[in-house]
Structure formats: structure tokens, C-alpha cells
């Protein structure tokens, strides 16, 4: 299927802040698979936020990747990323460049910001799509052969839905949307919960329900909250891959995860992800946007295997992770409002060319920042009560949380304000990245 010229360039992205040499080797194999089986040039982008020693190990892992025609690897530490971003921000002419750099490369962990950087690098590289993987997951295998999600991603992404229908197992798409572009292809995971709260379920299932249900809209009926709790963070369960199945549809956000996702450039070049720090789930916004705009997607079953890294089991890791979980719960005051407004808007989220209207998204975000915080005060009260019931390190965390309440409430609102600010500037940043190119930041 290969041909000379390779007009299509894609970005296979791996953001990481942890040791993952084995993942680098595996994603290198996925990049090679894509180049061999599809008419694409693969830019394998490793955005490395690790310390110097770990980054050096990663560099050796990159050097050990077998050379592959039409695969180019870019391994960039934060210093190189910062230089690139400074150039892009300066070229864009955006005011307050220091504040914008903070949103794109914050000091704390940000799942959205690291993916936003991948989007900007993809624009600089001239890529038509971004395919994201995570460093705490691995590929399944069938009969000893890795099962790569990119197989389905490249069969459908960026094509009119009417054409892509011929290459999927089934089509469950309203014919009225057949002319729209397949904007997202994704799947989920098997293995550990995507959020490290399984211990809570083992200690007290009632407390688990109370805590997890806090991310639902408060006015939902109890039966809907129960269903949400049952489905939350479980991925595709535990059944291993046996054969391919793919569905062309408007993809339910609960069926895909960011460790196993790909987006067409027409989506991520218009709207970024929330740059919130220390907040799990902050990178899932585009999945909801694609769904609410009724943009076609493909849901496949090449699930990835999720696992936990040892750091989460340390005392410091526990506190950090529980903080990220609580911040996620607080963010839902705002996102539940925005998701409801996007669902109401439907086709009005798209311009006449079928592209997402960033200004409409900004309007909804800014609208949400005026919401009464009492709902989040109630959430913090519920978490406090629940964690004290569990005792031990959960009770200790509740004590710590009590000293941070006001700060967390302020941060949750400010995170949405920052997201609105970034979304309003995003088109200029993408254009600037495209104009600047990667230059000397080649990795």
C-alpha cells in the first residue's frame, strides 16, 4: 500500500513524566506498523517531562529503536518544549506571554497541557492527526502479535463517514451525518481502573458509591447515578482481545479513554484541552465535544492494557493522586454545565463547513464561571465525611483536605477561566506553530 511521496503525515504521541523505556520500545513498533501498512509518514513524538537520569534512559531506548522508513522520532525534554513554545507564543502576538507559557507548560502535572503541547507540535510538523498513548499502559497481543489501535485509526480518521462505513464492522450513524468527517477514533482499556480508587471499593462499597457519584450532575436521579458509578473508570472490563470489531457512530464518551484515542486535526486545531493542573480527567473534553457536535467517530475494540506504576503506592503518591481526584470532582460543577450547554447546542456547535465553533465553546466556559460554588462546598463535605469513614490514610487525607478547601474551590473556578482564555487564543497559537515549524527543536 505504500507509495512514493507520503502526502499524509501523522503524529503518534507519547507524553510522559515517568520511566517508560518498555513503552517507548512498544510504541516504536506501533509507529513501524503504521508506516508499513498505511500511506503515511509517522512522526513519533515523545514529550518527556522526566528528570535528567530518566530522560537519558529514554534517549537510549529511542536510540535502540530499529530504523524504519517513513518513521521519524522526536524525543523532546521540557527545555526543548519550552523553547518551542516561547517561539510560538511570541510569533502569535498574544498578550501576557508568561501566563500563556504557564498554561502550556505548567510546573505541576497537567494531563490536558501535555496533550495540548502534542497538538501544537503536530501542527508544526504538518500532521493531519494526533494519536495519543500513555506511558502506564501497554498493548495487548493475539497469538504473540501486538494489537495496535492505529490499525483502526488510520482506516477511518479524517475520511467522510460515508466512505469510512465500508471499512468498519457496523454502522450506527444517522444518515444525516454521513457527509461529516470521522473526527475521532478510539477505544478503551482493560486492566486496572483508570482512576486509582479501587481500594475504596474494597474497603467500603457504600463509600465508593458516594464518592464516585459526586461527578454526576447533582439533579440526576439516583438510578442514573448508580449506573454512572458502575461504569466509571472501568474501561472495557477484563475480556482480552480476540477479534476485531469496529462501529461507525457518534461515540459515547464513556466508551473511550485518552490512552487509546486519535483526533483529526480539524478538531484539535480549533479547541484545546483544559490546562488544569493536578486534575484527573482534564484531558477528556474533546471526547465530549465531538459527541455533542454529532461528529462521526469510530469505536473499536483494540483495547490497551492499563497498569499502575509503583509511585502511586507511596504516601506522597497517594496524597497527590487523591488531590487530583478531588479536583476532578470539583471541576464537574463547571463541566457538567458546559456539557449540558453543548448538548443543547448540537449542530450549532459547528460552522457551515462542519468545523467546531471555538467561540461558542468559549461562551459556555465563561458562562460557567459564574455558577454558585455551594455545590462544590457540598462535594467537599461529602468527600470529607466519606474519607473519615474509611479511616487510616484516608482520614489523614481528609484532615489535609480541610486545610485546603478555599484554595481548591478557587482553583477549580480559575481552571475554567484559564481554559476559556486558552481556547480564545488557540487558533493563533496553532497558526503560529504551523508557521514556525519545528526548526532546530528536532529531537
PyMOL commands that set and color helices and strands:
alter all, ss='L'
color gray80, all
select helices_A, chain A and resi 21-37+52-63+78-92+97-104+111-125+150-156+161-167+175-177+198-203+205-215+222-231+253-255+265-268+285-292+310-313+315-349+358-368+374-390+392-402+405-436
alter helices_A, ss='H'
color red, helices_A
select strands_A, chain A and resi 8-16+40-48+71-77+129-134+137-139+141-142+145-146+170-171+184-186+189-191+246-249+260-264+297-300+304-306
alter strands_A, ss='S'
color yellow, strands_A
deselect
rebuild
show_as cartoon
